[in-house]
Amino acid sequence: MSFSADIKNELSRSEAEKKCCTLAEIAGFVRVCGAIRLSGGGRLELKLATENPAVARRMKTLLKQYFGVGTDLSIGQNPLQKRGHVYQLLVGAEDNAEQILRETGILRVREGCNFFPDDISSELVRSKCCRRAYLRGAFLGSGTISDPEKSYHLELNCNSEALANDFKRLVNSFGFKAKTAQRRNSHVIYLKEGEQISDFLALLGAHNHVMAFENVRIVKELRNKTNRIVNCENANLDKTIENAAKQLRDIGLIEEKKGLDSLPPKLREAARLRLENPEASLLELAEMTEPPLKKSGINHRFQKIATIAKTLE
């Protein structure tokens, strides 16, 4: 089972909140997963679809609790995949589908005529708790999150740019930095920072998976930190070897052309230490001098040796 499905299963087991939040959660789900069709006499029916059976059961329960209506549940083959099923809830005209559409902000009246707006009804998300419930419903409907072992990516999918921008404002009202993007015929709202995704899951109420997500983040950060340290040490080792090789070449050239006795005593000491300790770092060589030097002091001596060698080339 995917990480997304596990999170939705946890959210589907969460306790029902206040009545206004129950309506907001239903509205969020209907907004991204609802389909409207006409029945006889021009009456409206509402069909909801999800690939997650736990989500289907939750929506069936919430619809019963809030609107007092029963829904027919059917299971069909997922048209987009060879495997898997789609769980469909049908609210018929006789079950007041039109009332549900109006209360969830899907069907409204403007200038005496019914219309289907392409935004989120502000009346449903006035309070913080209702905004959270609306987002939970939307995530249950079209949210996905990648396995944190692989990458950090959470998104909500919707069918219009205007709705995507509304969702982005709703998400960012909690201090997030969500962005939008178009993907083929749909629009997505997404988060890509691990900390923001963790906070968003906590906002929805997926507390168990927040802990699981954080555990993965900690392990990955420790692993990345270790890799950075190892890479830094390897780079420093490479630099030490490269510098030592150059110093040995300079010393060899001076020895060949003039002899090391031609060097001043302090430079001669540095040359001797390098010849005796070809793999030592500058700090190690500095500690071997009499009296001991700082790293900058021994480095200054090798710079003078390099200058002398350059005049002999």
Residue frames relative to the residue before (quaternion, step in Angstrom):
aa qw qx qy qz dx dy dz
M 1.0000 0.0000 0.0000 0.0000 0.00 0.00 0.00
S 0.4851 -0.6944 0.4530 0.2778 3.60 -0.95 0.88
F 0.6518 -0.5045 0.3954 0.4054 3.54 -1.31 0.36
S 0.6248 0.5423 -0.3322 0.4530 3.61 1.02 -0.80
A 0.6733 0.4982 -0.2995 0.4570 3.57 0.88 -0.95
D 0.6281 0.5369 -0.3359 0.4520 3.59 1.01 -0.78
I 0.6548 0.5064 -0.3105 0.4673 3.58 0.97 -0.87
K 0.6627 0.5016 -0.3107 0.4612 3.59 0.92 -0.87
N 0.6145 0.5364 -0.3487 0.4617 3.57 1.07 -0.68
E 0.6525 0.5014 -0.3179 0.4709 3.58 0.98 -0.82
L 0.6680 0.4970 -0.3064 0.4614 3.60 0.88 -0.91
S 0.6462 0.5368 -0.3210 0.4373 3.59 1.06 -0.71
R 0.6756 0.4683 -0.2922 0.4888 3.58 1.25 -0.35
S 0.4785 0.6885 -0.4387 0.3233 3.60 1.23 -0.13
E 0.5829 -0.6060 0.4224 0.3384 3.54 -1.17 0.64
A 0.5328 -0.6094 0.4805 0.3374 3.54 -1.13 0.68
E 0.3430 -0.7523 0.5292 0.1905 3.57 -0.99 0.87
K 0.7844 -0.2446 0.2155 0.5277 3.56 -1.14 -0.60
K 0.6734 -0.5216 0.3363 0.4017 3.55 -1.20 0.47
C 0.6458 0.5180 -0.3315 0.4525 3.57 0.99 -0.79
C 0.6533 0.5076 -0.3086 0.4694 3.59 1.09 -0.72
T 0.5928 0.5570 -0.3610 0.4561 3.57 1.11 -0.66
L 0.6574 0.4964 -0.3031 0.4791 3.57 0.96 -0.88
A 0.6501 0.5220 -0.3215 0.4490 3.60 0.95 -0.86
E 0.6557 0.5023 -0.3224 0.4624 3.60 0.95 -0.82
I 0.6291 0.5146 -0.3331 0.4780 3.58 0.98 -0.81
A 0.6642 0.5210 -0.3042 0.4414 3.58 0.91 -0.97
G 0.6456 0.5227 -0.3243 0.4526 3.59 0.97 -0.83
F 0.6644 0.4916 -0.2999 0.4765 3.56 0.99 -0.84
V 0.6609 0.5075 -0.3100 0.4577 3.60 0.88 -0.93
R 0.6269 0.5661 -0.3424 0.4116 3.60 0.98 -0.83
V 0.7845 0.3267 -0.1820 0.4946 3.63 0.93 -0.78
C 0.7909 0.3033 -0.1526 0.5091 3.61 1.14 -0.49
G 0.5597 0.6382 -0.3836 0.3637 3.57 1.22 -0.01
A 0.0842 -0.7587 0.6436 0.0554 3.54 -1.21 0.63
I 0.2360 -0.7840 0.5648 0.1033 3.58 -0.93 0.94
R 0.0359 0.7904 -0.6112 0.0180 3.54 -0.98 0.80
L 0.4843 -0.6665 0.4956 0.2751 3.51 -1.24 0.55
S 0.1717 -0.7456 0.6326 0.1199 3.54 -1.10 0.77
G 0.7775 -0.3395 0.2287 0.4774 3.58 -1.21 -0.21
G 0.8090 0.2506 -0.2022 0.4918 3.54 -1.05 0.78
G 0.5875 -0.6140 0.3555 0.3891 3.56 1.22 0.40
R 0.4354 0.6907 -0.4687 0.3372 3.57 1.22 0.32
L 0.4441 -0.7220 0.4826 0.2205 3.54 -1.21 0.62
E 0.1318 -0.7473 0.6453 0.0876 3.52 -1.22 0.67
L 0.2521 -0.7644 0.5778 0.1356 3.57 -1.16 0.62
K 0.0713 -0.7903 0.6083 0.0159 3.55 -0.85 1.02
L 0.1126 -0.7824 0.6116 0.0325 3.57 -0.89 1.01
A 0.0663 -0.8153 0.5753 0.0014 3.57 -0.94 0.88
T 0.0764 0.7744 -0.6241 0.0696 3.54 -1.09 0.81
E 0.4402 -0.6833 0.5157 0.2710 3.55 -1.22 0.52
N 0.6695 0.4949 -0.2857 0.4746 3.58 1.27 -0.21
P 0.3885 -0.7500 0.4779 0.2412 3.62 -0.54 1.09
A 0.6191 0.5453 -0.3528 0.4415 3.60 1.07 -0.67
V 0.6338 0.5177 -0.3209 0.4768 3.58 1.05 -0.78
A 0.6328 0.5311 -0.3303 0.4565 3.59 0.98 -0.85
R 0.6611 0.4965 -0.3114 0.4685 3.59 0.93 -0.86
R 0.6452 0.5229 -0.3335 0.4462 3.60 0.97 -0.81
M 0.6818 0.4808 -0.3035 0.4603 3.59 0.86 -0.90
K 0.6123 0.5397 -0.3474 0.4616 3.56 1.05 -0.71
T 0.6658 0.5004 -0.2931 0.4694 3.58 1.01 -0.88
L 0.6775 0.4944 -0.3042 0.4518 3.60 0.87 -0.92
L 0.6316 0.5242 -0.3331 0.4642 3.59 1.01 -0.76
K 0.6501 0.5062 -0.3106 0.4739 3.56 1.03 -0.79
Q 0.6756 0.5066 -0.2982 0.4450 3.59 0.93 -0.92
Y 0.7664 0.3956 -0.2155 0.4579 3.56 0.79 -1.00
F 0.8067 0.2770 -0.1330 0.5049 3.60 0.79 -1.00
G 0.4009 -0.7399 0.4640 0.2766 3.57 1.22 -0.23
V 0.5531 0.6053 -0.3986 0.4110 3.58 1.14 0.53
G 0.3712 -0.6856 0.5768 0.2439 3.52 -1.21 0.58
T 0.1875 -0.7746 0.5941 0.1089 3.57 -1.16 0.54
D 0.4159 -0.6800 0.5436 0.2630 3.52 -1.11 0.70
L 0.1758 -0.7860 0.5877 0.0774 3.57 -0.83 1.02
S 0.0167 0.7875 -0.6150 0.0364 3.55 -0.82 1.00
I 0.2593 -0.7562 0.5861 0.1319 3.54 -1.20 0.62
G 0.0108 0.8091 -0.5856 0.0483 3.54 -0.81 1.05
Q 0.6166 -0.5317 0.4234 0.3973 3.54 -1.32 0.14
N 0.4785 -0.6565 0.5018 0.2971 3.55 -1.00 0.84
P 0.3602 -0.7684 0.4812 0.2195 3.63 -0.52 1.08
L 0.6849 0.4911 -0.2845 0.4570 3.60 1.18 -0.44
Q 0.7701 0.2620 -0.1492 0.5622 3.58 1.23 -0.27
K 0.5258 -0.6244 0.4743 0.3297 3.55 -1.19 0.57
R 0.7508 0.2741 -0.1632 0.5784 3.52 1.18 -0.62
G 0.6746 0.5068 -0.3555 0.4020 3.54 -1.27 0.30
H 0.2789 -0.7582 0.5726 0.1396 3.51 -1.29 0.43
V 0.2969 -0.6958 0.6169 0.2171 3.50 -1.38 0.24
Y 0.2149 -0.7695 0.5930 0.1006 3.53 -0.90 1.02
Q 0.1030 -0.8328 0.5439 -0.0092 3.53 -0.56 1.22
L 0.1643 -0.7552 0.6297 0.0785 3.51 -1.05 0.93
L 0.1040 -0.8048 0.5831 0.0372 3.58 -0.79 0.98
V 0.1142 -0.7582 0.6402 0.0465 3.52 -0.83 1.09
G 0.2733 -0.8095 0.5023 0.1330 3.55 -0.40 1.24
A 0.6861 -0.4714 0.3554 0.4251 3.52 -1.31 0.24
E 0.6519 0.5266 -0.3118 0.4478 3.57 1.06 -0.77
D 0.6771 0.4555 -0.2805 0.5054 3.60 1.27 -0.34
N 0.5577 -0.6526 0.3625 0.3629 3.55 1.21 0.57
A 0.0868 0.8170 -0.5594 0.1099 3.56 0.89 0.95
E 0.6423 0.5333 -0.3393 0.4335 3.59 0.98 -0.80
Q 0.6249 0.5270 -0.3426 0.4630 3.60 1.02 -0.72
I 0.6427 0.5174 -0.3225 0.4638 3.59 0.97 -0.83
L 0.6510 0.5171 -0.3129 0.4593 3.56 0.96 -0.86
R 0.6653 0.4909 -0.3124 0.4678 3.59 0.98 -0.76
E 0.7103 0.4647 -0.2793 0.4489 3.60 0.82 -0.92
T 0.6875 0.4442 -0.2874 0.4973 3.59 1.15 -0.45
G 0.5487 -0.6662 0.3701 0.3438 3.59 1.28 0.20
I 0.4709 0.6776 -0.4468 0.3457 3.60 1.23 0.25
L 0.7661 0.2039 -0.1079 0.5999 3.57 1.12 -0.73
R 0.0404 0.8010 -0.5938 0.0655 3.56 -0.77 1.06
V 0.4053 -0.6863 0.5496 0.2505 3.52 -1.38 0.14
R 0.0437 0.7757 -0.6277 0.0485 3.55 -0.97 0.92
E 0.8372 -0.0509 -0.0342 0.5435 3.52 -0.72 1.17
G 0.7366 -0.4534 0.2219 0.4501 3.54 0.96 0.96
C 0.6997 0.4335 -0.2711 0.4990 3.60 1.25 0.03
N 0.4917 -0.6407 0.5040 0.3061 3.53 -1.14 0.68
F 0.1006 0.7772 -0.6201 0.0375 3.58 -1.12 0.64
F 0.3919 -0.7022 0.5519 0.2206 3.54 -1.30 0.45
P 0.2251 -0.8125 0.5237 0.1221 3.60 -0.15 1.26
D 0.3627 -0.7329 0.5418 0.1943 3.54 -1.22 0.57
D 0.6250 0.5003 -0.3631 0.4767 3.57 0.87 0.94
I 0.5592 -0.5736 0.4712 0.3690 3.55 -1.34 -0.07
S 0.4548 -0.6954 0.4852 0.2724 3.56 -0.79 1.01
S 0.4327 -0.7249 0.4769 0.2446 3.59 -0.66 1.11
E 0.5950 0.5907 -0.3643 0.4054 3.60 1.13 -0.59
L 0.6789 0.5095 -0.2866 0.4442 3.58 1.15 -0.61
V 0.7773 0.3147 -0.1454 0.5250 3.58 1.18 -0.49
R 0.2305 0.8040 -0.5179 0.1795 3.58 1.01 0.74
S 0.7695 0.3152 -0.1733 0.5278 3.59 0.91 -0.88
K 0.6581 -0.5297 0.3780 0.3789 3.53 -1.28 0.48
C 0.6641 0.5096 -0.3134 0.4484 3.59 0.92 -0.87
C 0.6687 0.4878 -0.3053 0.4708 3.60 1.03 -0.71
R 0.6035 0.5362 -0.3606 0.4672 3.60 1.09 -0.63
R 0.6453 0.5163 -0.3115 0.4691 3.55 1.01 -0.84
A 0.6693 0.4959 -0.2994 0.4653 3.59 0.92 -0.90
Y 0.6233 0.5387 -0.3389 0.4544 3.60 1.02 -0.77
L 0.6716 0.4866 -0.2938 0.4753 3.57 0.95 -0.87
R 0.6139 0.5371 -0.3522 0.4589 3.58 1.06 -0.68
G 0.6539 0.5068 -0.3126 0.4666 3.57 0.95 -0.85
A 0.6565 0.5080 -0.3084 0.4645 3.57 0.99 -0.84
F 0.6541 0.5007 -0.3221 0.4666 3.59 0.99 -0.81
L 0.6247 0.5285 -0.3404 0.4632 3.59 1.00 -0.77
G 0.6976 0.4845 -0.2727 0.4519 3.56 1.09 -0.70
S 0.8531 0.0038 0.0534 0.5190 3.59 0.70 -1.02
G 0.4549 0.7016 -0.4459 0.3194 3.58 1.21 0.29
T 0.0240 -0.7657 0.6421 0.0284 3.55 -1.19 0.61
I 0.0523 -0.7688 0.6362 0.0385 3.53 -1.23 0.54
S 0.4240 -0.7141 0.4969 0.2518 3.55 -0.87 0.92
D 0.6084 -0.5238 0.4374 0.4052 3.56 -1.25 0.39
P 0.4263 -0.7357 0.4549 0.2647 3.64 -0.57 1.06
E 0.5268 0.6128 -0.4189 0.4142 3.60 1.21 -0.29
K 0.7341 0.4123 -0.2141 0.4952 3.57 1.14 -0.71
S 0.7762 -0.1984 0.1731 0.5729 3.59 0.81 -0.97
Y 0.4084 -0.6645 0.5592 0.2810 3.54 -1.35 0.18
H 0.3390 0.7242 -0.5436 0.2551 3.58 -0.45 1.17
L 0.0340 0.7715 -0.6322 0.0622 3.55 -0.79 1.11
E 0.0694 0.8161 -0.5708 0.0577 3.57 -0.94 0.81
L 0.2440 -0.6986 0.6508 0.1703 3.49 -1.43 0.41
N 0.2459 -0.7848 0.5578 0.1116 3.54 -0.96 0.90
C 0.0795 0.7799 -0.6187 0.0503 3.57 -0.99 0.84
N 0.5604 -0.6877 0.3865 0.2523 3.54 -1.25 0.41
S 0.7760 0.2553 -0.1876 0.5454 3.61 1.16 0.17
E 0.5941 -0.5838 0.4245 0.3550 3.54 -1.20 0.56
A 0.6386 0.5376 -0.3305 0.4404 3.58 0.98 -0.83
L 0.6689 0.4832 -0.2994 0.4789 3.57 0.95 -0.87
A 0.6176 0.5466 -0.3405 0.4515 3.58 1.04 -0.77
N 0.6643 0.4948 -0.3024 0.4716 3.58 0.95 -0.84
D 0.6190 0.5289 -0.3401 0.4707 3.59 1.08 -0.67
F 0.6588 0.4980 -0.3015 0.4766 3.55 0.96 -0.87
K 0.6266 0.5362 -0.3426 0.4500 3.56 0.98 -0.78
R 0.6572 0.4952 -0.3100 0.4762 3.59 0.94 -0.85
L 0.6404 0.5279 -0.3235 0.4545 3.57 1.03 -0.80
V 0.6583 0.4936 -0.3011 0.4820 3.59 0.93 -0.89
N 0.7238 0.4597 -0.2531 0.4480 3.57 0.81 -1.00
S 0.5176 0.6265 -0.4262 0.3974 3.59 1.22 -0.19
F 0.6686 0.4584 -0.2919 0.5075 3.59 1.30 -0.26
G 0.6546 -0.5494 0.3047 0.4206 3.57 1.23 0.32
F 0.4877 0.6532 -0.4463 0.3693 3.59 1.22 0.25
K 0.3504 -0.7135 0.5662 0.2181 3.55 -1.36 0.14
A 0.0752 0.8302 -0.5435 0.0983 3.55 0.75 1.09
K 0.1644 -0.7644 0.6170 0.0893 3.53 -1.22 0.62
T 0.3329 -0.7325 0.5571 0.2055 3.56 -1.27 0.31
A 0.0020 0.7762 -0.6304 0.0021 3.53 -1.25 0.50
Q 0.3827 -0.6980 0.5522 0.2478 3.55 -1.19 0.55
R 0.0314 -0.7857 0.6177 -0.0106 3.54 -0.97 0.90
R 0.8015 -0.1693 0.0457 0.5718 3.56 -0.26 1.33
N 0.8177 -0.2285 0.1687 0.5007 3.60 -0.65 -1.09
S 0.6839 0.4457 -0.2911 0.4988 3.58 1.21 0.24
H 0.3194 -0.7117 0.5911 0.2052 3.53 -1.37 0.17
V 0.1520 -0.8032 0.5727 0.0617 3.57 -0.97 0.84
I 0.2282 -0.6994 0.6586 0.1583 3.52 -1.31 0.56
Y 0.0232 0.8553 -0.5132 0.0671 3.58 -0.59 1.03
L 0.1937 -0.7140 0.6602 0.1297 3.49 -1.43 0.45
K 0.1280 -0.8271 0.5455 0.0448 3.58 -0.95 0.87
E 0.5983 0.5477 -0.3716 0.4516 3.60 1.24 -0.05
G 0.5458 -0.6665 0.4043 0.3072 3.55 -0.82 1.03
E 0.6714 0.5031 -0.3068 0.4495 3.58 0.89 -0.91
Q 0.6578 0.5066 -0.3111 0.4624 3.59 0.98 -0.82
I 0.6381 0.5176 -0.3291 0.4655 3.60 0.98 -0.78
S 0.6371 0.5270 -0.3206 0.4622 3.57 0.98 -0.86
D 0.6705 0.4897 -0.2921 0.4747 3.58 0.94 -0.90
F 0.6376 0.5256 -0.3305 0.4561 3.59 1.04 -0.74
L 0.6377 0.5123 -0.3290 0.4720 3.60 0.99 -0.78
A 0.6314 0.5160 -0.3276 0.4772 3.58 1.06 -0.76
L 0.6200 0.5469 -0.3349 0.4520 3.58 1.03 -0.78
L 0.6864 0.4809 -0.2837 0.4659 3.58 0.94 -0.87
G 0.5378 -0.6359 0.3999 0.3826 3.58 1.16 -0.57
A 0.4912 0.6515 -0.4367 0.3789 3.60 1.25 0.29
H 0.0150 -0.8762 0.4817 0.0053 3.57 0.75 1.08
N 0.6206 0.5391 -0.3552 0.4450 3.61 1.00 -0.70
H 0.7171 0.4384 -0.2537 0.4788 3.57 0.94 -0.85
V 0.5136 0.5835 -0.4301 0.4590 3.57 1.25 -0.21
M 0.6561 0.5047 -0.3078 0.4692 3.59 0.95 -0.86
A 0.6553 0.5026 -0.3114 0.4701 3.57 0.95 -0.87
F 0.6454 0.5225 -0.3102 0.4628 3.56 0.99 -0.88
E 0.6747 0.4987 -0.2917 0.4594 3.58 0.93 -0.92
N 0.6141 0.5447 -0.3506 0.4507 3.59 1.04 -0.71
V 0.6519 0.4990 -0.3075 0.4811 3.58 0.99 -0.85
R 0.6398 0.5328 -0.3270 0.4470 3.59 0.97 -0.84
I 0.6543 0.5197 -0.3170 0.4487 3.58 0.92 -0.91
V 0.6666 0.4986 -0.3034 0.4637 3.58 0.89 -0.94
K 0.6686 0.4998 -0.3068 0.4572 3.58 0.93 -0.88
E 0.6594 0.5070 -0.3157 0.4565 3.59 0.97 -0.82
L 0.6359 0.5106 -0.3269 0.4776 3.58 1.05 -0.75
R 0.6463 0.5171 -0.3140 0.4652 3.55 1.00 -0.85
N 0.6697 0.4948 -0.2989 0.4662 3.58 0.93 -0.89
K 0.6387 0.5235 -0.3257 0.4603 3.57 1.03 -0.82
T 0.6400 0.5196 -0.3179 0.4684 3.56 1.00 -0.84
N 0.6546 0.5110 -0.3137 0.4604 3.57 0.95 -0.86
R 0.6435 0.5160 -0.3298 0.4593 3.58 1.01 -0.80
I 0.6465 0.5159 -0.3227 0.4602 3.58 0.99 -0.83
V 0.6597 0.5041 -0.3061 0.4658 3.57 0.93 -0.94
N 0.6575 0.5080 -0.3135 0.4598 3.59 0.94 -0.87
C 0.6451 0.5192 -0.3143 0.4642 3.56 1.03 -0.83
E 0.6625 0.5004 -0.3055 0.4662 3.56 0.97 -0.88
N 0.6402 0.5197 -0.3236 0.4640 3.56 1.03 -0.78
A 0.6465 0.5135 -0.3174 0.4664 3.56 1.03 -0.85
N 0.6554 0.5027 -0.3138 0.4683 3.59 0.99 -0.82
L 0.6357 0.5231 -0.3257 0.4649 3.57 1.05 -0.78
D 0.6359 0.5237 -0.3233 0.4657 3.57 0.99 -0.84
K 0.6616 0.5075 -0.3010 0.4627 3.55 0.98 -0.90
T 0.6333 0.5342 -0.3262 0.4553 3.60 1.04 -0.83
I 0.6648 0.5005 -0.2963 0.4688 3.57 0.94 -0.93
E 0.6557 0.5162 -0.3114 0.4545 3.57 0.96 -0.89
N 0.6738 0.4879 -0.2953 0.4699 3.59 0.93 -0.91
A 0.6418 0.5267 -0.3242 0.4535 3.58 0.99 -0.84
A 0.6445 0.5234 -0.3226 0.4547 3.58 0.98 -0.85
K 0.6557 0.5022 -0.3148 0.4678 3.59 0.99 -0.83
Q 0.6516 0.5133 -0.3192 0.4582 3.58 0.98 -0.83
L 0.6432 0.5181 -0.3192 0.4648 3.58 1.01 -0.75
R 0.6300 0.5188 -0.3334 0.4720 3.58 1.08 -0.71
D 0.6478 0.5173 -0.3184 0.4598 3.58 0.96 -0.89
I 0.6694 0.4992 -0.2949 0.4644 3.58 0.92 -0.96
G 0.6451 0.5304 -0.3149 0.4510 3.56 1.01 -0.84
L 0.6456 0.5196 -0.3186 0.4601 3.57 1.03 -0.83
I 0.6597 0.4990 -0.3101 0.4686 3.60 0.94 -0.88
E 0.6465 0.5227 -0.3206 0.4539 3.57 0.98 -0.86
E 0.6710 0.5020 -0.2934 0.4600 3.56 1.01 -0.80
K 0.7476 0.4246 -0.2212 0.4604 3.59 0.87 -0.97
K 0.8493 0.1316 -0.0215 0.5107 3.59 0.78 -0.97
G 0.4511 -0.6553 0.4732 0.3783 3.53 1.21 -0.58
L 0.5399 -0.6559 0.4234 0.3146 3.60 -1.01 0.80
D 0.5675 0.6015 -0.3927 0.4025 3.60 1.22 -0.41
S 0.5804 0.5891 -0.3765 0.4176 3.58 1.27 -0.32
L 0.5943 0.5801 -0.3612 0.4241 3.60 1.24 -0.33
P 0.5706 -0.5551 0.4700 0.3814 3.57 -1.21 0.49
P 0.6835 -0.5259 0.3092 0.4008 3.62 -1.09 0.61
K 0.6789 0.4936 -0.3082 0.4477 3.62 0.87 -0.88
L 0.6709 0.4689 -0.3011 0.4893 3.59 0.99 -0.79
R 0.6195 0.5431 -0.3417 0.4522 3.57 1.07 -0.72
E 0.6268 0.5317 -0.3321 0.4627 3.58 1.06 -0.76
A 0.6543 0.5115 -0.3086 0.4637 3.58 0.95 -0.89
A 0.6509 0.5145 -0.3153 0.4606 3.58 0.97 -0.88
R 0.6554 0.5168 -0.3138 0.4527 3.58 0.94 -0.90
L 0.6584 0.5111 -0.3127 0.4555 3.59 0.93 -0.88
R 0.6533 0.5026 -0.3238 0.4645 3.57 1.00 -0.78
L 0.6502 0.5122 -0.3216 0.4599 3.62 0.93 -0.80
E 0.7031 0.4552 -0.2637 0.4784 3.58 1.03 -0.77
N 0.7820 0.2135 -0.1000 0.5769 3.60 1.20 -0.53
P 0.0652 -0.8688 0.4892 0.0404 3.63 0.60 1.11
E 0.7417 0.3996 -0.2335 0.4854 3.64 1.10 -0.54
A 0.4792 0.6887 -0.4358 0.3257 3.61 1.25 -0.02
S 0.4725 -0.6471 0.5149 0.3046 3.56 -1.19 0.56
L 0.6734 -0.4790 0.3616 0.4316 3.57 -1.26 0.25
L 0.6421 0.5293 -0.3322 0.4441 3.58 0.98 -0.82
E 0.6520 0.5102 -0.3136 0.4649 3.56 1.00 -0.83
L 0.6504 0.5043 -0.3157 0.4722 3.59 0.99 -0.81
A 0.6303 0.5530 -0.3342 0.4304 3.56 0.99 -0.85
E 0.6751 0.4980 -0.2904 0.4603 3.58 1.04 -0.76
M 0.6430 0.5383 -0.3166 0.4434 3.60 1.25 -0.38
T 0.5645 0.6225 -0.3882 0.3783 3.60 1.20 -0.38
E 0.2959 -0.7354 0.5806 0.1859 3.54 -1.32 0.36
P 0.4604 -0.3822 -0.7553 0.2673 1.59 -0.75 2.38
P 0.6786 -0.4857 0.3361 0.4366 3.66 -1.19 0.30
L 0.2710 -0.7590 0.5761 0.1365 3.54 -1.12 0.82
K 0.5038 -0.5531 0.5357 0.3916 3.50 -1.39 -0.07
K 0.6895 -0.4771 0.3410 0.4251 3.55 -1.27 0.32
S 0.6530 0.5223 -0.3183 0.4467 3.58 0.97 -0.84
G 0.6321 0.5532 -0.3343 0.4274 3.59 1.09 -0.71
I 0.6906 0.4502 -0.2874 0.4877 3.60 0.87 -0.92
N 0.6139 0.5446 -0.3497 0.4519 3.58 1.09 -0.68
H 0.6238 0.5396 -0.3333 0.4566 3.60 1.04 -0.77
R 0.6440 0.5155 -0.3277 0.4606 3.60 1.00 -0.74
F 0.6716 0.4829 -0.3095 0.4690 3.59 0.97 -0.81
Q 0.5920 0.5491 -0.3687 0.4604 3.60 1.14 -0.52
K 0.6445 0.5032 -0.3194 0.4790 3.58 1.04 -0.74
I 0.6209 0.5271 -0.3327 0.4753 3.60 1.06 -0.75
A 0.6443 0.5225 -0.3171 0.4596 3.59 1.01 -0.84
T 0.6346 0.5273 -0.3290 0.4594 3.59 1.02 -0.78
I 0.6558 0.5014 -0.3132 0.4696 3.58 0.95 -0.85
A 0.6548 0.5162 -0.3172 0.4518 3.57 0.95 -0.88
K 0.6344 0.5500 -0.3299 0.4315 3.56 1.02 -0.80
T 0.6565 0.5057 -0.3128 0.4643 3.61 1.07 -0.71
L 0.6854 0.4830 -0.2841 0.4650 3.57 1.21 -0.45
E 0.5251 0.6532 -0.4136 0.3557 3.59 1.23 -0.29
